[in-house]
């Protein structure tokens, strides 16, 4: 039978005459395009393909059936004996495999079993609220917004090969779900959000959720006070969520911040560091820790800077060279030797020490403006003014000792008399 043949009369002619007889072409279904659809909207069949299709008086007729349910086609268009197009309204239809039946005007028919699948539509994912969380605990997701959510849906976050599976997923409606995510120890950064219905269909928001580190918290500092012009070694800056690379500073809001040195993050709950309090204002200062991600924590008024009761009234004389003897007068120096510095240079040996007077020599290394600070058991004193002069040298014959600032002698150099 030739391709494209249809029901009609077959006539045979030869030299003996001709003979005619009616002939019926039976329809045969081969495939359908498309072969599936979602049950949330009608589907247009572009090509119901086969052979022997015929048209006339409302035919061919086409329908879907799964043995229990039937869906009649509309807008059936006879294209050729091999092709028919039509529409199926599968909105709300039971999911599963359906067969297709075609019936010609002569009521001859064919059935192609399990040739069309009706599925649920895949979920759509629009947003997640909240879209951020900290990796030190769980976060309750109050609104996963989208469409076509189904009971039994799963929710999870993905970052590379890492997966965080949500618990307590509740599909409130086809448009909303809630859940909980345990972010403890998760890597910081952007994570993809995924939902998966019970039929395996998925939806995602790329980098839709951000996991961050918690801000540092400062609970105490030891010691919690220090003296102006002194240095304080902090043995325990206590708190939580400290990270490697953290910085520490003192801030009082009215002057410049002062950063600690030798900062060491011993653990997430302890930092050690050092503060140089030289020149800082007395009063209560905030202790501020800043992690490498910029998040900060502060202990308001946690560190007290104060004046020591040790006080220097005068240094006599007020100018001298290294090795010169000077007298420091003041109060509350204490009975026992403490420490004396000239411009930060320590005095190696004190000649005498009394509660109100110290006699010592200007240390080697002091130069120019060399404020004098006395540190006793009560702390460092104020800085008293002193100027260290540089010695004047002269070269006397046969000697390398210091002398007056006037050069004398008759030493000859390069033929010239000095």
Secondary structure as UniProt FT lines:
FT   TURN            3..4
FT   STRAND          8..14
FT   TURN            15..16
FT   STRAND          17..23
FT   STRAND          28..33
FT   STRAND          36..38
FT   TURN            39..40
FT   STRAND          43..51
FT   TURN            57..58
FT   STRAND          61..65
FT   STRAND          70..72
FT   STRAND          74..80
FT   TURN            81..82
FT   STRAND          83..88
FT   TURN            91..92
FT   STRAND          96..103
FT   TURN            105..106
FT   STRAND          109..119
FT   STRAND          124..129
FT   STRAND          132..134
FT   TURN            135..136
FT   STRAND          138..147
FT   TURN            151..152
FT   STRAND          154..159
FT   TURN            160..161
FT   STRAND          162..165
FT   STRAND          167..173
FT   TURN            174..175
FT   STRAND          176..182
FT   TURN            184..185
FT   STRAND          189..196
FT   TURN            198..199
FT   STRAND          202..212
FT   STRAND          217..222
FT   STRAND          225..227
FT   TURN            228..229
FT   STRAND          231..240
FT   TURN            244..245
FT   STRAND          247..251
FT   STRAND          258..259
FT   STRAND          261..267
FT   TURN            268..269
FT   STRAND          270..276
FT   TURN            278..279
FT   STRAND          283..290
FT   TURN            292..293
FT   STRAND          296..306
FT   STRAND          311..316
FT   STRAND          319..320
FT   TURN            322..323
FT   STRAND          325..331
FT   STRAND          339..342
FT   TURN            343..344
FT   STRAND          345..346
FT   STRAND          350..354
FT   TURN            355..356
FT   STRAND          357..361
FT   TURN            364..365
FT   STRAND          368..369
FT   STRAND          372..376
FT   TURN            377..378
FT   STRAND          379..380
FT   STRAND          387..388
FT   TURN            397..398
FT   STRAND          412..413
FT   TURN            414..415
FT   STRAND          416..417
//
